Amino acid sequence: MINIFPWQCHCTPLLVQMGSTRTLRDKVDRFLYAMHLHDDQLSDIAARFQAELKKGLSVESNAAAAVKMLPTHVRSTPDGSETGQFLALDLGGSRFKVLQVKVREGMGIRRGGVELVEKTYPIPKELHIGRGTELFDHVSESLKDFMHEKNISLEKKHPLAFTFSFPCEQATLNQGLLLNWSKNFRARGLQGKDVVQALRGAIKKTGGMDVEVLAMVNDTVATMMTCGFDDQYCEVGLIIGTGTNACYMEELRNVDLVEGDEGRMCVNTEWGAFGDDGALKDYITEFDRDVDAASNNPGKQILEKMVSGMYLGELVRLVVLKMAKLGLLFEGHVSDALRTKGTITTEHVAAMEEYKNGLNNTRNLLIDLDLTPTSDDCVAVQHVSTIVSFRSSNLVAAGLAAILTRIKQNRNLRTLRISVGVDGTVYKMHPQYPKRLQKVVRRLLPECHVRFVLSDSGSSKGAALVSAVAQRLALRRRQVDETLSPFRLSQEQLQLVKTRMRTGLEAGLKGKGPSAIKMLPSFVYRTPDGTEYGQYLALDLGGTNFRVLLVNFKQGLQQNPRLYHKIYTIPLEIMQGSGEELFDHIAACVSDFLDYMGMKRARLPAGFTFSFPCEQTSIDTGTLVSWTKCFKATDCEGHDVVSMLREAIKRRNEFDLDIAAVVNDTVATMMSCAYEDPQCEIGLIAGTGTNVCYMEELKNIEKIEQKTGNKERAEGTAEGEEDKQDDGRERERKEGHAEIPQMCINTEWGGLGDDGSLDDIITPYDIEVDQNSLNPGKQRFEKLTSGMYLGEVVRQVLLDLTRGSLLFRGHVTEALKTPGIFQTKYLSHIESDRLALLQVRSILQQLGLDSTCDDSIIVKEVCGAVSCRAAQLCGAGMAAVVDKIRENRGLDHLNITVGVDGTLYKLHPHFSSILQETARILAPQCNVTFLPSEGGGGGKGAALITAMARQKLEM
C-alpha cells in the first residue's frame, strides 16, 4: 500500500487511486478542452503568426499590424572578437541595475569572458507614475553614485549601453521613441519622445560625468546578444517571464522601415500583441476574455495575457473559481480569497507542478486560500495548472516555429541549425516549462536543429555586448574604408587619367621614341558602307578559344549576314608551347570546320582577327609586337603572323585560303557595329583584356611617314579613298562629318602607365598582381581594368583584410592564398543586384571561404570598389578619345557611336553604366552612344574588312 497523498489519514488501494486520478483529470480535460492545442492547431497558429511577421515588416501594412516588428539597428551578433569596458543601465521593472561590464579587459577575466560589477537600485513607486524627467533624474543620480562607489573615473569618457524594456521605435542604434509604457509604468511626458535623449539630458543635469550613450536595446535583444557571445549560432532571443517577447536576425532586404538591403538586422517583434487584431479569436477562452477585461489595457497584448508570468496564475484562479462555483471542486465552496484577483501567482503555478512536492504544494496553497481540499481537489487543481502552463509553452512554441521557418525560408535552406537565447522567470523557475517548449518546437520543425541557451547574466551584459559589437563594426568599417579608399578615384584623379591618356595617344601617333601607347596603324581606311557582299571565312584568335566562322553578306545596306561558326579550345600547353605548334593547331581547327561545312575544296577569301599587338605595314601583314593574356608561344614575337598561318596551312596540305586581311579584335568590333550604325567610329573591348581603336585623320599619323616606303603607300591608298568621295563634301563638312582621309588606329591603350604615368593611382595590390603576372611592368592600364586581372586584385585585397582579422575571422585558408582562384566572373555574380547575401556566401563557400553575413557584405564591397575603378578608368580613357576626335574635326559638339564587345562590359551588372557615366562627365561636349556587338562580332568584322579589301582590288 502506498500513500501518495501524505495529508490523507486513511489508506486507499493504489489501483483505486490511479483510476480515480485519471477520472479527475479526464473531467478537467473536458472542462478545459479549448486550452488543449494539438499539432494541427499549433501549425495553424504558426502560419497566422508568419503572416503577422510579414505584415509588420512591410511599410504598406506596418501601421495596421498588431505585431510591430521594430527594427533595432543591431546588425550583427558577437563574433568573439569584441573587447572593451562599458557602463550599462538596465531599466525594465520595479528596480533597475547599474553595471560595469568588462569584455576581455583585465588580467582577472578568463579567456573570452565577461566580468560584471553591478548594483541594484529601487525605483520609488511614485516615480512609476510621476514625471518622466524625474524618473531619469533618479536613474542618472544612481549612475553617478555607482561610479563613485566603484572608483570609476568621472573625468574619463565612458561608453554606456542602455537596456530599456519597453516598446520603442528606433531610427538609429542610440535613439528610441517610446511607443507605450507597460508593466505598471505610466511616467508622464515621455511617450512619443526619445528616451535616449531624455537620459542624456538627465546625465547633463546631474553633471560631473563624461558618458556617451552608444546603444539602446530591448531586453529581448540583449538576451540574444548575451547568449550569442558564447554561441555563434544564436540569432533568436526569447523572453518568457513577467512579459513575453521574441527577436531574431531578419534579412535587411525584408525590413522596409530601414534603408538598405545588405546584411541583417535584429527585429524586435513585440509579439505579445499577437492577437490584438483578432488573429487568435478562435483560440481565446472565456477565461482569457475575463483576464483581458480586468487588465490595465483591455484588448491589448492578447498573446502575452495567454502565456506570460503576469497572467498565468490569474488564469488558473479563474478556472478554479468557476469549477468551484459549478460544484466541481471543494463541494461548491468558494472562499473570499479565491474570489480575490492575484491570490494565485505564477510562482504558485510553478510550485504546483514540481515533480515530487507538487500535490503537497497544491494542498498548502488551497488551504492558504481558506479552502478545505480533498485529495481529488488537489489532483484536479494541479491538472488545471498543468493545462494552463502547457498551453503557454505550446503557444510560445508555435511563435518560435513561425520565426524559425521564416529564417529558414529567407536563407533558402532545407535544414537549419540555430540557437535560441532564453531568459525570464517562467522559463527559469517552472520545472517542466523548458522541456515542454523544446519538445514541441522540435516536433513542429523536425528539419531544424534548435538549441536553447539560457542567459546567465541577464540583459545588462547583452546591452554592453551590443555596444561592443557596434564599436567593433565601426572600427572595422573605418579599416575597410581605409583599405578601399585608393580604389575610390575622385573626379580630379579621373581628369588626370584622361589627360595622360590623351598625351599617350598623341605621343604614340608621332612615333618618335618609345611610347607606352603603341597607336598601331591598321590600314583600314573607312567603315562599311553597306555595299559589301559575298562569302568569307573569318578566323578569330583572342584568348583560350579560337573561332572559325563562315560569313555570307547579302547585297543591300545593313542586311543581316548569315553566320555559321564553331568554337575550338586552345590548350594551355599550346598557348605556351612553340609558335609552330600553335599555328598548326589553328590550321587543324580550320580544316575541321571546312570539313564540317563541306567546303574544303573552295579557296575562300579569309580575314584573320588576331587580338594581340601587331605592327602592320599593310592590311594583310602583321608583325607580333608582344604576347598578352597568358599566351607565350615561342618564336612568334617579331614575326608576321599571316605568314606563319600560311606556312601552317601549307604544311597541312589539305586546303588553301586567300588571307586578305589581319585585324585586331577591337578594329573588327568597330567594323561589325559600323555595319549596323554608320556613326560608329570607335571600337572598345572590355573583357579578358581591354583596348580601343578609332578613326584618326591620316595627316596626324606621323609614324607611317617615318617608315621607309610607307608614306607613298599610305598616301596612294588615301588618294584611292578620296576618289570615292562625292560632290557633297562641302555640305558634309558643314554638318561636322566631312570625308577627310582617315585610318583606324589600334591604340593598344592597355600599355598606359608602363612609363610610370599611373603610379600615383596604382595600389600595393595592383603591384602584387603585376609582379606575379607573365609580363611584369607591362600593360599596367590593362591590369587595372580588364577581366583577366580584376579577380586577382580582389583576392589580394581579401587576403590583406583577412590577415588583418577584418574578414573570415582572420583565418587565411589555402584557397585564399591560391592565385587565380577568384575569377572575374565571380565579381559579376557577387555584384548582381538580384543576388542575396546568402547566395554570395554560397559562392564564397564554393571557393573554400566560410563567410558570415558581415563577411559577405565586405566581399561585395571590395568587388564593387575594384570593378567601379576599372569602369571609371575606361570611361576616362574613352573621354580622351572622343574629345580628340571632336577637336580633330573642329567641332563644338560631337555625336559618335562606340562599338563594344567583351564579357566584362556585357555581363557585369554595373560596369557599362559606370563607364558611360564617367565618359559623359569628363567629355561633356560629346554625345556618345555605346552599341554592343552581337554574336560573332570579331569574326563578322574581319569578314567585312576582307570584303572591303577584295572590293578595292576589283575596282
Buried (B, 14 or more C-beta within 10 A) or exposed (E): EEEEBEBBEEEBEEEEBEEBBEEBBEBBEEBBEBBEBEEEBBBBBBBBBBBBBBBBBBEEEBEEBBBBBBBBBBBBBBBEBBEBBBBBBBBBBEEBBBBBBBBBBEEEEEEEEBBBEBEEBEBEEEBBEBEBBBBBBBBBBBBBBBBEEBEBEEEEEBBBBBBBBBBBBBEEBBBBBBBBBBBEBBBEEBBEEBBBBBBBBBBEEBEEBEBEBBBBBBBBBBBBBBBBBBBBBBBBBBBBBBBBBBBBBBBBBBBBBBEEEBBBBBBBBBBBBBBBBEBBEEBBBEBBBBBBEEBEEEEBBBBBBBBBBBBBBBBBBBBBBBBBBEEBBBEEBBBEBBEEEEBBBBBBBBBBBBEEEBBBBBBBBBEEBEBEBBBBBBBBBBBBBBBBBBBBBBBBBBBBBBBBBBBBEBBEBEEBEBBBBBBBBBBBBBEBBBEBBBEBBBEBBEEBEBBBBBBEBBBBBBBBBBBBBBBBBEEBEEBBEEBBEBBEBEEEBBBBBBBBBBBBBBBBBBBEEEBBBBBBBBBBBBBBEEEBBBBBBBBBBBBEEBBBBBBEBEEEEEEEBEBBBBEBEBEEEBBBBEBBBBBBBBBBBBBBBBEEBEBBEEEBBBBBBBBBBBBBBBBBBBBBBBBBBBBEBEEBBEEBBBBBBBBBBEEBEEBBBEBBBBBBBBBBBBBBBBBBBBBBBBBBBBBBBBBBBBBBBBEBBEBBBEBEEBEEBBBEBBEEBEEEEEEEEEEBBEEBBBBBBBBBBBBBBBBBBBBEBBEEBBBEBBBBBBEEBEBEEBBBBBBBBBBBBBBBBBBBBBBBBBEEEBBBBEEEBEBBEEEEBBBBBBBBBBBBEEBBBBBBBBBBEEBEBEBBBBBBBBBBBBBBBBBBBBBBBBBBBBBBBBBBBBEBBEBEEBEBBBBBBBBBBBBBBBBBEBBBEBBBBBBEEBEBEBBBBEEBBBBBBBBBBBBBBBBBEEE
